[in-house]
Amino acid sequence: MIERAGSSLLQKPAVLSELEKKLINRLQHQLPITESPFQSIAEELGVSEVEVISTIRNLKQKKVITRFGPLFDITKNEGVFSLCALKVPAEQIDRVANQVNSYTQVAHNYLREHRWNMWFVLAARNSDELENIFDEIVKSTRCEGINCPKEAEYFVGLFLPV
Amino acid sequence: MIPEEKKLNILDVLSAGIPVVEYPYKELAKQFNLQESELLGFIQDAITDGKIKRMGMVLNHHKLGFVANAMVVWDVPDCVVDKVGNILGKQKCVTLCYQRPRQLPEWRYNLFTMIHGKKRQEVLAHLSQIIDNNALHEYPRDVLFSVRKFKQGGARYVNE
C-alpha cells in the first residue's frame, strides 16, 4: 500500500491578526542587515521587538512561514536549476511522487491538471550533474519526461499582499 | 578574510534559516568562530554580489489562501519572445516569467508564467485581461492549475 503523497491545495487559510498581516507584507521585502533586524522592523511598524519576534515564531509554528533567512540566486552560486515534468498515469501518482521527492536535488514538486502532470524543480552544481539526475529519475520512474532549463528571465518577484 | 570552504559552510547553515531572536547573527557567528561584524559583512557582500538576493522569508502561500496557482505557458515565435516576455513580466499578477526551450514534438511552449490567486475564476479573469490588453490572442497557450503539493523548497544549497 502506497501512502498518499503530498497535500491537497484545498486547505483552510490561516486566520491572521492585523500585526501578522503587516509582518507578512513587510517581510516579503528585504530584512535590514543589522545586529538586531527585528528591532528595526519593530520600529518601522510601531510595535515592540518582543511582539515582532513572538509573532514571527508563531507564524513559523503555524507553517505560514516556511523558512526565514537568505533567498539565494543559485545561478550566481555556481549552481543550475531546471523545471522538469513527467507524464504520470493517474494510478501511479503516489508511487512516482515519493520516488521523485526522495532526491535531495528536487526542490518544488507539484501535481498539475495536464497530460504533463508532475512538475518539479531540479537543482544541481552543473548542467551535466543535472542531466544525469533527470535521466535517472526518468529511468527509475518509467515515465516520459521533459527537462526545461531556463533560457531567459523576464521577471521573478513573488509578492502576495495579504 | 573567511576561507572559501568556510564560506560554503556558512551559506549551507544560513540556508536552513536564521534564528528568530534579538541578535540572530551573534548567535550564528559563535558557531563559526567569527565576530558578529564579520558575519554581517559576509552577508552584506553576498547581497552585493547577488549570491543572496535578500534576507527574508519563504511563505507557504496556500496557508494564506492563495490556492489557485496557475502555470500559464505560451508558444511565442522566437523573434518576438523577448518582447512578449517583457510584456508578461510587467503584469501585476504575474509572479514569474521565464523563457525555456521547446521540447518538440512533446512540448511546444517556450514562455512560462505563474499567476497566483485565491480562486481559479479570479486567475482566469486576470489572464483574459492580460490577453485582451496586450493583443496576445494569436499565441497558443495552456493553463496548468496545481492540484497537489508534494514538496516545497526542499533542495539544499550544498548537496553532498
Interface residues (C-beta under 8 A of the other chain):
Chain A: A5 G6 S7 S8 L9 L10 Q11 P13 A14 L16 I24 L27 Q28 H29 Q30 L31 I33 T34 E35 S36 P37 F38 Q39 E49 I53 I56 R57 K60 K62 K63 V64 I65 T66 R67 F68 G69 P70 L71 F72 D73 I74 K76 N77 G79 L83 A85 A97 V100 N101 T104 Q105 V106 A107 H108 N109 Y110 L111 R112 E113 H114 W116 M118 W119 F120 V121 L122 A123 A124 R125 E144 I146 N147 C148 P149 K150 E151 A152 E153 Y154 F155 V156 G157 L158 F159 L160 V162
Chain B: L11 L14 S15 A16 G17 I18 V20 V21 E22 Y23 P24 Y25 K26 E36 L40 I43 Q44 A46 I47 D49 G50 K51 I52 K53 R54 M55 G56 M57 V58 L59 N60 H61 H62 K63 L64 G65 F66 V67 N69 M71 V81 D82 G85 N86 L88 G89 K90 V94 T95 L96 C97 Y98 Q99 R100 P101 Q103 E106 W107 F112 M114 H116 D142 L144 F145 S146 V147 R148 K149 F150 K151 Q152 G153 G154 A155 R156 Y157 N159
